[in-house]
Amino acid sequence: MKNFISSLAASWKENDSLLCVGLDPDPAKFPLHLRDKPDAIFEFCRAIVDATADLVCALKPQIAYFAARRAEDQLEALIAHIHAKHPGIPVILDAKRGDIGSTAEQYAIEAFERYQADAVTVNPYMGRDSVEPWLAYKDKGVILLCRTSNPGGSELQFLPVGAGALHGGMSASPSANTPSSVTASPHTPLFEHVARLVSQWDTDGQCALVVGATFPAELRSVREIVGNMPLLVPGIGAQGGDIEATVKAGKTESGSGLMINSSRAILYAGKGEDFAEAARKVALETRDAINRYR
């Protein structure tokens, strides 16, 4: 059955790419010729997509950039365009949802049935029952926050949780991707606890984790915990994450396993009518820079 993980694996291979382009459209940064168009957000993102689709392993629209401008219809149209014109490229809806089960069911309908996303980012803070509605869509990907790229993430994600906490909520059998040698220490940081929990929840091979490029040591420790589970890695480009350190810390033995996201550095590489060509140039350079270290 075709699903998010198999589509991602195919795009890693066919496009020889670990690059994910984030679609965070800010009309204030658009070229002047687009700014007064009623469908400017769609037109901008469509041009970026068409210019870069053969260079990426995934595309990641950020829902807030659309919803804040009442452009949800343009988001629907954009994802439909990607599926129609670039059918091998999985679409990750970056929504970071997290709520009780009954509400999560509605969010899952929104992401997977309304928008037709192939995967969605989810906040695991409310525990397994808040994630299960997403996992009910067996062909979809569920990408859970683990070690985020922002500096403030350390305020919570580095707190020690203790070995005893690792037994909570883990009634499912471990994923085949999880190395059996992994053990918990009495001072396990919260982000490692999340990685172990998600490895236990991932009984159907749907899950991935968000781990920032700004923390390569933590990225390496998460890779050791989760085996071959895919990792969505924001933080290169505008946020300053180092590509070499990211790839070496996070890649699997086969040289894949990563969706390394770049948004602003690619989207706004050009300011004129040739903005899509400028975006393609930076995307190509970024993909090739990543591949040097695979």
N, C-alpha and C positions, 0 to 999 in steps of 0.2 A: 504494500500500500504506500502510495506517495504521501509523505508527511513533511513537516518542517525540517526534521533532522536529515532525512534523505535528500531533500531539496538543497539544504545547506551543504551537505557533503558533495553533491554534484556540482554546485557552483564553485566550491573551493577548487575542484579539479578542473572544470571546464574553463573557468576564467583565470585560473592560476592565481587566485587572489584570496587574501584574508582581510581585505578592506571592506568596511561597511560605511556607506555614506549616510550621514544623518541629515534629515530634511527638516530644518528649523527655520521656516521662512519668516523673516522680519521685513515687512514692506518698507520700513524706513531705510533699509539697506539695498533695496532693489534698484536696478538701473532706471533712469528717468523715464524711458519709453514705456515701462510697465506700470508705473505707480498709479495712474488714473484709470487703469482697466478694471472692470468689475470682477473679473476672474484672475486678477494678477497673481494671486498665490498659486493657483493651479498652473498658470502659464509658466511662472518662474520654476516651480518644482518639476513640471513636465520636461522643461528644457534641460534641467540638471540631470534628471533621470535618463533621458534619451542620450545625453552626451557621455554618461559614465557607466551605464548598465553593464557593458561588456568588461568592465574593470573591477567589478565588486562581487562580493559573496552574498551581500544582503543590502537592503535599503531600509532606513529607519525613520519614518515620519514621527515627529514629536507632536502629540495631540494638542498640547496647550497652545502652540503657535497657530493652530487652525481655530480652535474653539474660542480663543480670546477675541477673534475678529469675526465671529459668526460664520466661519468658513468651513463648517463640518461637511457641507455638500461638496466643497472642493477637495476635501480629504477623501471622501468616498470616490469622487471622480478620479483622483490621482491613483489610488490603489487599484481601481478598475483598469486604468490605463497601464499600470505596471504589469498586471496579470495578463492583459491582452497583448501588449507589445513586447514584453520581456518575461515570458511565462516561466522561465527557469529560476528567476531571482526571488527568493523569499522576502516578504515584507514583514518587518517587526514594527508593531505599533508601540511606541514608547509612551506609556500611560502611567506606569508605576502605581497601579491600583492596589488597594488593600482594604478589605472590609469583611464583615461577618458573612457567613455562607449565603444567606438569602440575597444580600445585596451584591455579593460577588457573582452570583448567577446572572444578575442583570448586567453587570459590567462585562461578563464573558459574552453574553448575547451581543452587546454593543460592539465589542472588539472583533469577534469572530463571525457574527452573522450580519450585523449592519455594515461594518467596515471591511469585512472579508480579509482581515489580517491573517498572516500565517503564524505569527507569534506575538506575544505581548510581554511587556515588563511588568512585574508584580512585586509588591512589597510583602515579605513573609512575616512581618512583625506580629501579626495576629494569629500565627500558627497554622497548623495543617488544615483545619476545617475551613479556613478562609482561602486556602489554595485549591482544595479539592474541586470546586466548580470549574476552575480552569483546566484541571487535569482530566475532567470528564470529556473534553474534546480531544480524542486520542490522536488525531492527525495534526494537532496544533502544538506549537512550542510555548513553554512557560519559562520565562527568563527572570529569575529572582535576584533581588538586590542582595549583595553579599559584602563586598568591600568597595564602597563607592569612591569616585575620584575626587570629590570635594574635600577640602581640608577639615571641615567640621564633622565629617563622618567618623573621625577618630573619637569624638566625644562619647559615642555609644559603641561603635563597632570594635573598639579595642578593649572594652571592659572584660575582665576575666569572669567566666561563668562557672568554673569548677567542673570536675569530671562527672559529678553526679547528675548535672543538668542534661548531659548528653543522652540519658536514657529516656527522657520525657518525650512523648509523642512519636515514638519510633516503633510502631507496631508492625509496619510493613517490613518485608524482607529486603535486604540490601540490594542495590542495583548491581548489575554485572559490571558496571563501569567503576565500581568502588574498590580500591585496593584493600584486600583483607588485612594487610599489615598495619593499617592506620589505627592508632590508639589515641585516646584523649589523655592530656595531662591535667593536673589539678588547676592549672592556670590558663586554660584554653580561652583565647579571646573570642568574643561573640561572633565575629565574622567566620572563624573556623567552625564554631558550633553550627552556624547556619549552613556552611558547606556540607558538613556531615549530615545534618537533618535532611537537606535537599537530596543528597545521595540516597538516603533511605526512602524518601517519598517517590523517587523517580523509578517506579517499578515498570513503567512502559517506555522508558527512554525518551521522554519528552522535554526534560528540563535542561536549562542552562543557567549560568550565574553571571551577574554583573560584577566585574572586578576592575578597578581603575588602573590605567597605565601609569598613574602618578605614584603607585606603590608596588614596584616590581618584586620586592621581597615577599610581600603578602600574596601577590599574584602567583609566585612560585609555590608558596605553601598551599594555596587553594588547589593548584594543579596536582600536587602530590596527594591531596585528599580525594579529589573527585575523579582521578583517572582521565578518561577520554571525554568527559562531559564538555560540551562547548562552553566557551567563555566569551561574553560580550564585554569588550574592553574600551570604554571611553577614556579620553584624557590626553590623546596625542594632539598635535597641532596647537590650537589656541590655549589649551590647558597646560602644555609644556611637557607631557609625558615623552620619554625617550623611546624611540622605535626599537633600537637594538636591544635595550634592556627588556622591553615588553615582550618581544618575540622570543628571546632566549629564556625568559622566565615562564612564559605561558604556553608555548607550543607543545603539542603532543610528540610522541616519538616519530610519527609519520610526517611531522612538519606542518600540521594543520591544527584544528581545534579552537581557533580564535576568530572572532569577528571584531576587528580593530576599527573602532569608529572614529571618523573625522567629520565634522560638520562645518563650522564657520570657515576654516581654512580653505575648504573646497568651494562652499556655496558662494563666498564673497571674494573669490580670487580675482574677479574682474568686475568693473563698474559700468561698462558700456554695453552696447548691443551684442558684443561678442562674449558676454559673461559665461555662456555655456562652454564655449571653447576654452576659456581660461580655466573653468572648473575642471574640464577634462584633463588639461595639462597637469594641474596639481594632483588630481586623482591618479593619473598615470605615474607621476613621480612618487607619490606616496605608496602606491601598490608595489612599485619596483623597489623602493627603499625597504619595505617590509620583506619582500622576497629575498633580499640579499642575506637575511639572517635566518632563513628557514632551514 
